[in-house]
Amino acid sequence: MAVSELDPNQSLDAYWMPFSHNRYFKQDAAHRSNRMLAKAEGSYYWTTEGNRLYDALSGLWCCGLGHRHPRLVEAVKRQLDVLDYATAFQMGTPAVFHLAERIAEQAPAGFEHVFFCNSGSEAVDTALKMALAYHRARGEAHRTRFIGREKGYHGVGFGGISVGGMVANRKMFAAGMLQGVDHLPHTHNLKEMAFSRGEPQWGLHLVEELERLVALHDASTIAAVIVEPMQGSAGVIVPPAGYLKRLREICSKHGILLIFDEVITAFGRMGKPFAAQHYGVSPDLITFAKGVNNGLVPMGGVLATRNMYDTFMAGPAHLVEFFHGYTYSGHALAVAAAHATLDVLADEQIYPRVESLAGVLEECVHSLKGEANIVDIRNCQLAAAVELAPLDGKPGLRALRVFEEALKRGVLFRFTGDIIAMGPTFISSPDELAQMTDVLRQSIHAAG
Ligand SMILES: Cc1ncc(COP(=O)(O)O)c(C=O)c1O
């Protein structure tokens, strides 16, 4: 029996599924109908029942080039024949040095250095550590506070949940939170901005809350502000027009580092290598993961400016400068996949393709306005979300029903709370985006 098939007698008990309703999934075969994936190609998965699913979230925002892109598969296979794992501490490979150079070349001006890790969560922890250590090296060790934002998602490390602003991800772990973290208000306000196309025109004033936090804590205690340029995991919350520019100004005024968490937005989703370029705002540190190698092998990283890097390069040259790194930093397979990803992004002109698909997605999703139970529709380049009115006393249930109805109709959406999120593959056709939208419409009707 192939490993992609499910033995009907197999127990599902041992596997503890991440960020999942384990009991619901395991208790009833009907609940997992079309939810066991067997294979994938391009923009589609196939389930163990043999049904095809359009992947409306590019994996988990990571497979923009589609699944099993032949050039990526080939690159990893070739790498396996030459070098599997290469120790990363005090050693290197030509390929990892070259990859850092290629990523820095695509980054906003001034970003000249790349530190590799294996996930978005690790990238966030790395960036927070860099910020603290940078201030310390410059004689400002008193800058220890971080400012995140409500509804922000920065992964699941203790650093990430501390600066993150998703209640469910925080409350279980309150005892382990970083000290001295504060949060900007989120910018999600249905009354003021529902059904905005692209950047909402309301909400710029909320960024001034940073001045209030500076007045409360004093700038000299604040190391960095971290935000996602577009808040993906909270359900595609798009920054109000001018918000990120103003955030940059306030941070600069007070000597506070600005970190853009670009784990979702980097390498394609925004029609540019980085959201920083889309918004014309340059932070001091950029985290990335997911799209850097199309989700093929876990990889994340942090882009740092020359100034940041140079600040660490003090003391005797034979000593370690930054006591941080992971066994799998710059894993040879991940690096091979990333080189191939950068090649495909360029050769297949993916960035202009995303720019043009973004308009199609906007038209598609906003055509749902007026359907029953939809309270908001949002879009940002090749990302979009439809927010549903919760069922009385049962938040999240309506979106679950829509998700299940869509699976029956051949589309895999992501739902979070009562929000349906979409991040289609960059290789999708306009027709596929239209079909995805039709399935969402039918599924909302069917779910009631
Ligand atoms: C903005 C952002 N930061 C960090 C993460 C965490 O990434 P990972 O799941 O790879 O740890 C995510 C994941 O979706 C994310 O969207």
The ligand as an SDF file (V2000), in Angstrom:
LIG
                    3D

 16 16  0  0  0  0  0  0  0  0999 V2000
    4.0750   37.1820    9.3750 C   0  0  0  0  0  0  0  0  0  0  0  0
    4.4490   35.8270    9.8710 C   0  0  0  0  0  0  0  0  0  0  0  0
    5.4690   35.6800   10.7100 N   0  0  0  0  0  0  0  0  0  0  0  0
    5.8600   34.4880   11.1720 C   0  0  0  0  0  0  0  0  0  0  0  0
    5.1850   33.3450   10.7970 C   0  0  0  0  0  0  0  0  0  0  0  0
    5.6130   32.0110   11.3420 C   0  0  0  0  0  0  0  0  0  0  0  0
    6.1730   31.2450   10.3670 O   0  0  0  0  0  0  0  0  0  0  0  0
    6.4410   29.6680   10.6470 P   0  0  0  0  0  0  0  0  0  0  0  0
    5.1080   29.0190   10.7130 O   0  0  0  0  0  0  0  0  0  0  0  0
    7.2640   29.2750    9.4580 O   0  0  0  0  0  0  0  0  0  0  0  0
    7.2080   29.5830   11.9140 O   0  0  0  0  0  0  0  0  0  0  0  0
    4.1100   33.4330    9.9320 C   0  0  0  0  0  0  0  0  0  0  0  0
    3.3720   32.2380    9.5010 C   0  0  0  0  0  0  0  0  0  0  0  0
    2.3710   32.2900    8.8410 O   0  0  0  0  0  0  0  0  0  0  0  0
    3.7140   34.7070    9.4610 C   0  0  0  0  0  0  0  0  0  0  0  0
    2.6740   34.8600    8.6490 O   0  0  0  0  0  0  0  0  0  0  0  0
  1  2  1  0
  2  3  1  0
  2 15  2  0
  3  4  2  0
  4  5  1  0
  5  6  1  0
  5 12  2  0
  6  7  1  0
  7  8  1  0
  8  9  2  0
  8 10  1  0
  8 11  1  0
 12 13  1  0
 12 15  1  0
 13 14  2  0
 15 16  1  0
M  END
$$$$
